[in-house]
Amino acid sequence: MHEESVITHTVRTAPGVFGPGHLGELTQTIDFALVDAVLEETRTQERRLRLLPSRVVVYFVLALALFERCSYQAVWGKLTAGPGGLCLARPAASSLCRARRRIGAEPLRRLFETLAGPVGPPGQAGVFYRGLRTVAVDGTHLHVPDDPAITWRYPKRAGERLEFGYPLLRLLALIECGTRAVLAAAFGPDTAGELACAGTLLNALDATMLLLADAGFDAAEFLRDIGLTGAQFLIRSTARRCPTPLAHLPDGSYLTRLGYGVLPALIPVRVIEAAVTITLADGTTCTEQWRLVTSLLDHARHPAGELVALYHERWQAETTYYSIKATMLDGRVLRSHTLTGIDQEVYALLATYQALIRAAADTAATRPGLDMDRISFAILLQTAGDLVTTASNILPAGPPDLAGAIGRAALRDLLPAWRRPRIKARTRKNPTSKYGPNARQHPATAQTYTFHARIVFFEEGLAPRAQR
């Protein structure tokens, strides 16, 4: 007689037709009460009990964000695999599509807005600079389906004769540095400028924050609006500006005012100009001219060298977009073929991403001093998906478990505590990119590098940045 092991698995979830409405352990972050409250607020609850209640549909849309490679019915199969003992419906893909249309985008928008916000506690590594919470804003693009129902809103890029590529959606997000949590997000067609979208994110700023941003966000009106929120800013400026120094400071920076001919009241700012040299492992060197504009006027409290080094944290926004576009979406085109569906899908991606980041923050809280940069987002995503399939830890059982199964999986495979700075080998991969070929402008392979910044004053102005 062969020996055998019998393993039993207890699933605790909502009863009846509500059984498939879960997100595994992430349900403890996006719980039933929160989803029901959002549905009630947006008046999208069902009027009669259906085989696909609105709460279940919300969780289904969130699960689509976790399983981007899977079809509708495959995702439904993952939601029902764990609670298989229940007599659950097996809806067709068309029924699931109609259910998505029934609830619309508003519940997912409100769900994301509820989850959005900073998660780094005071003292969290990489989050604060001299008492200010560092946040970054930047934009990216998502590809949407080439469908006439969408292209009137999200047009393709066009040359003199031809349109090319997929239609593009422009996404802007305000990110907390150090944790990569999303504080706010806005999106629209590619034809909408970044500044127009960024202006809608400023309500998420307050007097405890320092905003980092790349060139293109240095418009005087935008800087004024940041100041009205009480937040500070550190933004790279373009060569088009020709600031007139009013006073040179001992650290090499200088004071000036911005807004001539644009604003009724000029903005006092401090300008830091630096020659930045990057030396690659193979000995290749590259020198760039940087000009940073900041509202931090006290050179003694905020030295120029520190601010130049701090500006690099702006790349936390790029890491966030990589997590969403490459790790979650796997480079795929959004699956929705209606405008409402596109809105719903983007908010679901952002809400699911933020729930994973909150799980990472809870995990970091169980190990004081742990830098959240060491927590692998890929492991968070994979483990969360596995727990959806097994319907594990949907409802809390026993004493509170801050880390949970997701956190324990991340702690078992932490990234190295210190990683050498590396410059990524870059080349133009997308044949429809608006940027020119950049072969031989970057190393052919990824290399480590050293960074050196020398604070200087460019008497003849800033040289234009090289075209990408």
URPEQUI-V71487 format. One record per helix or strand. SS is the DSSP state (2 for helix, 1 for strand). FROM is the first residue (numbers start at 0). LEN is the number of residues. Records with the same first field share a line. If there is no record, write none. Layout:
# URPEQUI-V71487
SS=FROM-LEN + FROM-LEN
This chain:
# URPEQUI-V71487
2=15-3 + 23-5 + 31-10 + 53-13 + 71-10 + 92-11 + 105-10 + 147-4 + 193-11 + 219-9 + 303-25 + 338-27 + 371-3 + 376-13 + 403-9
1=127-2 + 131-13 + 156-2 + 162-2 + 166-10 + 180-9 + 208-5 + 231-5 + 246-2 + 253-5 + 266-14 + 284-10 + 421-2 + 446-9
